[in-house]
Amino acid sequence: MAHIRHDPTATQKGKITYNSGIVSGIVALAINEVEGVTLLNSKNKGVKLNFDKQGIIADICVKVDSNYNVSSLAFKIQQSIKHNVESMTKYKVAKVDVHVQDVNFPENPAI
């Protein structure tokens, strides 16, 4: 389990340490804010994070509802993750790759 350190100001005496699980939780919350999207239930919860010098690189696996535009949802997911992670942790998000793995279709389609 990685521990991430961030020094928000050069004059501050202490350091803030973020566990990668905390950042993954923030990403999961950001995805839940987007209507029409659900995070895949997998071992790593559909979120894979890589901490790089340029910032956080996120690979996200989701299911989308069939009555939404996929490219629009992917863009909203990227915006939500970038906003939430950067505002809650002060880390920069370098890239968010959204992988649509499944589509939810209504059980009783309107005919």
MIKE-16815 format. One record per residue: residue in one letter; residue number from 0; z, y, x of N, C-alpha, C in turn. Coordinates in steps of 0.001 Angstrom, whole numbers, plus 524288, in hexadecimal, padded with zeros to 5 digits. Last residue first. Example, Ala and Ser with C-alpha at 12.3 -4.5 7.8 and 13.67 -1.06 7.14 Angstrom:
<rs>
code pos nzz nyy nxx cazz cayy caxx czz cyy cxx
S 1 81BA8 7F736 83232 81BE4 7FBDC 83566 81EBE 8001E 83264 .
A 0 81E78 7E9C6 83386 81E78 7EE6C 8300C 81E78 7F31C 83390 .
</rs>
This chain:
<rs>
code pos nzz nyy nxx cazz cayy caxx czz cyy cxx
I 110 79BA9 80081 75C54 79622 7FF17 75B89 79377 8030D 75822 .
A 109 7A4F9 80117 76607 7A2F2 80393 7613E 79D2A 8025E 760DC .
P 108 7AB62 7F5A5 76AC8 7A7AB 7F9F2 76B77 7A5A5 7FBFB 76644 .
N 107 7B6D0 7F1C7 76CCF 7B3CE 7F22B 76800 7AFF1 7F69E 76878 .
E 106 7B9DB 7F314 77734 7B9C3 7EDDB 774E8 7B68F 7EDB7 76FE4 .
P 105 7B2CE 7FB0E 78068 7B629 7FA92 77BCD 7B58B 7F51B 7795E .
F 104 7B312 7F7E3 78E00 7B008 7F8A0 78946 7B3AB 7F80C 78496 .
N 103 7B537 7FC5D 79A73 7B7E2 7FAB6 795AC 7B46C 7FBED 790FF .
V 102 7AFBD 7F80F 7A60A 7AF22 7FBAD 7A1AB 7B1EB 7F94A 79CF8 .
D 101 7B2C6 7F79B 7B3D7 7B262 7F540 7AEA6 7B1C5 7F98C 7AA93 .
Q 100 7B2AD 7FD09 7BD14 7B26A 7F756 7BD56 7B185 7F4CC 7B808 .
V 99 7AEE9 80794 7C38D 7AF7C 805E4 7BE21 7AE88 80000 7BE17 .
H 98 7B4C7 80DBF 7CD92 7B1C7 808FE 7CC7E 7B2E0 80755 7C6DE .
V 97 7B4C7 8194B 7D42F 7B62C 816EB 7CF32 7B27C 81255 7CE40 .
D 96 7BA07 81EE5 7DF21 7B5D6 81B78 7DD59 7B7AC 818B2 7D86D .
V 95 7BD2B 82AA3 7E3F0 7BEDB 82701 7DFD5 7BA0B 823FC 7DE13 .
K 94 7C0FD 83112 7EF9A 7BCF3 82E72 7EC8F 7BF81 82AE0 7E892 .
A 93 7C937 83754 7F345 7C412 837C8 7F5A7 7BFD0 83586 7F229 .
V 92 7D356 83E88 7EF44 7D056 839FD 7EDA7 7CAD3 83AB7 7EFB8 .
K 91 7DE75 8427F 7F663 7D91B 8438E 7F4C7 7D68F 83E66 7F344 .
Y 90 7EBC4 843C6 7F23E 7E7B0 84129 7F548 7E269 842D7 7F335 .
K 89 7F314 847DC 7EBA1 7F0DD 84B6E 7EF79 7ED37 848B7 7F358 .
T 88 7F6BE 84245 7E319 7F825 84085 7E85D 7F67D 84441 7ECB2 .
M 87 7F3BF 84702 7D9B6 7F8D9 8446E 7DA00 7FA83 84313 7DF8D .
S 86 7E9DD 84B39 7DB55 7EE01 84EA6 7D969 7F366 84C29 7D9EB .
E 85 7E3FB 842C9 7DF10 7E483 84774 7E24C 7E8DE 84B08 7E067 .
V 84 7E4DC 83BAA 7D6A7 7E6BF 83A3E 7DBE4 7E7A3 83F24 7DF31 .
N 83 7E080 8418D 7CE20 7E5D6 83F89 7CE04 7E7F2 83E4A 7D372 .
H 82 7D60F 8442A 7D18D 7D9CF 84821 7CFE3 7DF70 8462A 7D04A .
K 81 7D1B1 83A3C 7D3D9 7D1E8 83E5E 7D7D4 7D60D 8426C 7D66D .
I 80 7D297 83547 7CA0E 7D53C 83329 7CEB0 7D5D2 8375E 7D2D0 .
S 79 7CC53 83BE0 7C3CB 7D1D1 83B04 7C27F 7D4DB 83900 7C737 .
Q 78 7C268 83B18 7C888 7C50F 84023 7C81D 7CAE4 83F72 7C742 .
Q 77 7C05F 83042 7C745 7C083 832A5 7CC7C 7C375 837D1 7CC6B .
I 76 7C064 82FA7 7BC4D 7C427 82CA6 7BF61 7C4B7 82F10 7C4CB .
K 75 7B7C6 835EE 7B9F6 7BCF7 83787 7B828 7C141 834A2 7BB27 .
F 74 7AFCA 82FBB 7BE61 7B0C6 834F7 7C069 7B637 836E7 7BEDE .
A 73 7B08E 826F9 7B7DB 7B170 82667 7BD7F 7B2A6 82BAF 7BFF7 .
L 72 7ADD0 82B5F 7AE2E 7B310 82946 7AF05 7B44E 828C6 7B4CF .
S 71 7A34D 82DD5 7B03E 7A700 831FB 7AEEC 7ACA2 8302C 7AFC3 .
S 70 79F29 823EA 7B1B8 79F18 827A3 7B612 7A2D4 82C34 7B519 .
V 69 7A0E3 81F6E 7A7AA 7A34C 81D44 7AC5E 7A364 8213C 7B0D5 .
N 68 7A457 82487 79BCA 7A073 824E9 79FE5 7A2FF 8235B 7A515 .
Y 67 7A9D5 81BCE 79237 7AA38 82042 795CD 7A5D3 81FFE 799C8 .
N 66 7AA58 812C7 78C56 7A87D 81789 789BD 7A91A 81C71 78D13 .
S 65 7AEC4 80AB9 79229 7A912 80ADE 79187 7A70C 80FE7 78F10 .
D 64 7B854 80DF4 79BBC 7B6F9 80CE6 7964B 7B121 80DD0 7958D .
V 63 7B99A 807B5 7A833 7B87F 80C49 7A4FC 7B744 80A8A 79F6D .
K 62 7C1F7 803C8 7B258 7BF0C 80244 7ADAB 7BE24 80740 7AA97 .
V 61 7C1BA 8055D 7C08C 7C352 80699 7BB35 7BFFB 803C6 7B72D .
C 60 7C60C 80721 7CD2E 7C33F 8037E 7C9C1 7C54B 80430 7C439 .
I 59 7C4C0 80FAC 7D7CD 7C71F 80EDC 7D2B7 7C3AE 80B29 7CF86 .
D 58 7C801 81378 7E3FF 7C466 8100B 7E139 7C71D 80E6E 7DC31 .
A 57 7C9E5 81F29 7EAF8 7CBB4 81BB6 7E6CD 7C728 81894 7E492 .
I 56 7CE59 824E8 7F60E 7C9A6 822A0 7F3D0 7CB7D 81E8D 7EFE4 .
I 55 7D48C 83086 7F9C4 7D50B 82B74 7F73C 7CFC4 829CF 7F50A .
G 54 7CFCE 836A6 8058A 7D2AD 83673 800AB 7D2D9 830F3 7FE82 .
Q 53 7CC24 8369B 80F8D 7C9D6 83A66 80BF2 7CCB8 83A97 806C5 .
K 52 7D1AE 82E3C 813DC 7D2AA 83386 815D8 7D08D 837B8 8122E .
D 51 7D5D6 825C5 80933 7D26C 8272A 80D87 7D3CA 82CAA 80F67 .
F 50 7DA55 81B7D 80250 7DBFA 82094 80446 7D90B 821AD 80951 .
N 49 7D5D3 81587 7F74E 7D546 8158D 7FCFA 7D696 81B11 7FED3 .
L 48 7D8EF 80DBA 7EC49 7D924 812C0 7EF00 7D896 811ED 7F4DE .
K 47 7D50E 8085E 7E0B2 7D54C 80755 7E650 7D503 80C9A 7E914 .
V 46 7D82F 803CF 7D473 7D84A 8086F 7D7D9 7D8BF 806A6 7DD84 .
G 45 7D9A5 7FB8D 7CDF4 7D49F 7FE24 7CDC3 7D447 802FC 7D12B .
K 44 7E33E 7F6F7 7D024 7E2DD 7FA77 7CBA3 7DDBB 7FD74 7CB6E .
N 43 7E2D1 7EF24 7D759 7E410 7F468 7D93F 7E34D 7F88B 7D50C .
K 42 7E086 7E6C7 7D072 7E4E9 7E67B 7D41E 7E69B 7EBDF 7D60B .
S 41 7DD14 7ECD7 7C43D 7DC2D 7E945 7C894 7E0DF 7E986 7CC36 .
N 40 7D860 7F239 7B9F1 7DD34 7EF80 7BB45 7DBF5 7EB79 7BF78 .
L 39 7D1D4 7FE5D 7BB0D 7D1A4 7F8AF 7BB08 7D6F0 7F66E 7BC82 .
L 38 7D4B1 808EA 7B29E 7D4C8 806D1 7B7E7 7D4B9 800E5 7B797 .
T 37 7CC61 80E35 7A91C 7D10D 80B38 7AA5D 7D071 808F8 7AFD6 .
V 36 7C767 818FE 7A1F9 7C793 81610 7A6E1 7CCAD 8130D 7A739 .
G 35 7C7E1 81FCE 799D1 7C37C 81C31 799F3 7C357 818C2 79EC3 .
E 34 7CD0D 82B2A 79FD3 7CC40 82827 79B06 7C76A 824BD 79B87 .
V 33 7D501 82C3B 7AA73 7CF8A 82C86 7A8D0 7CEC6 828EE 7A421 .
E 32 7DF0B 829EF 7AD33 7DE24 82EED 7AA9C 7D895 82F68 7A87A .
N 31 7DE73 820E7 7B305 7E04A 8207B 7AD9B 7DF90 82587 7AA8F .
I 30 7DBE5 82502 7BCB3 7D7EC 82219 7B9CF 7D977 821A9 7B414 .
A 29 7E56E 82967 7BF8A 7E0DE 82CCE 7BEFB 7DC99 82A1A 7BBD7 .
L 28 7EB96 82076 7C083 7ECCB 82450 7BC70 7E828 827E6 7BB69 .
A 27 7E6B3 81C01 7C94A 7E6B0 81934 7C449 7E7E2 81CE4 7BFC3 .
V 26 7E918 823AE 7D0C9 7E39F 822A4 7CF77 7E347 81FE0 7CA2E .
I 25 7F3E4 82286 7D114 7F1B3 82792 7CF79 7EBFE 826DE 7CDDD .
G 24 7F467 8185B 7D50D 7F676 81989 7CFDE 7F45E 81EA1 7CDBA .
S 23 7F058 819F4 7DF01 7ED98 81687 7DB5A 7EF63 81771 7D5BF .
V 22 7F84C 82024 7E313 7F320 8227D 7E265 7EFDD 81F25 7DEA4 .
I 21 80031 8188D 7E333 800E4 81D62 7E039 7FB96 81FE2 7DF20 .
G 20 7FC4E 8113E 7EA21 7FD09 80FC6 7E4AB 7FDC6 81478 7E124 .
S 19 7FD01 81612 7F3B7 7F7CF 81589 7F15E 7F81B 813E7 7EBA9 .
N 18 80734 81F73 7F423 805AF 81A05 7F469 80059 8198D 7F1D3 .
Y 17 808BC 82B06 7FAE5 806B1 82898 7F62B 80556 822EF 7F752 .
T 16 811DA 833C0 7FFC1 80F57 82EB9 80092 80DBA 82C75 7FB59 .
I 15 812FA 83FF7 80538 812B4 83D2F 8004D 80FA8 83834 80150 .
K 14 81BDA 844A7 80EE0 816BE 842A3 80D5D 81738 83FE3 80826 .
G 13 8228C 850B5 81296 82213 84B30 81145 81C83 849AF 81003 .
K 12 82113 85B73 814EE 823D7 85815 81893 822FE 85248 81787 .
Q 11 815C9 8638B 8144C 81998 86053 81194 81BF9 85C61 81567 .
T 10 80DE1 86868 81973 81325 86A81 81A24 81753 86734 81789 .
A 9 804A5 863E1 816A1 8064E 8632C 81C08 80BE6 86502 81CD7 .
T 8 804BB 85D0E 80A95 80494 861F6 80D83 80699 860F4 81301 .
P 7 803B6 85275 807B8 80127 85695 804AB 800ED 85BD5 8076E .
D 6 8010A 84784 80D90 8041C 84C1A 80F03 801A7 850C9 80C4F .
H 5 801DB 83AA5 809E7 7FF21 83F8D 808ED 802D0 843FF 80A4F .
R 4 7FF8B 82D21 80B97 802B8 831BD 80CB3 7FF69 836A4 80BFD .
I 3 8003A 8211B 8056C 7FCF8 8258C 806B1 80075 82A47 80777 .
H 2 8015C 81411 807DF 8044C 818CD 806B8 8011A 81D5F 808BD .
A 1 7FC5D 80845 802AB 7FBC1 80CE3 805F4 7FF50 81146 80425 .
M 0 80000 7FB70 8035B 80000 80000 80000 80000 804CF 80389 .
</rs>
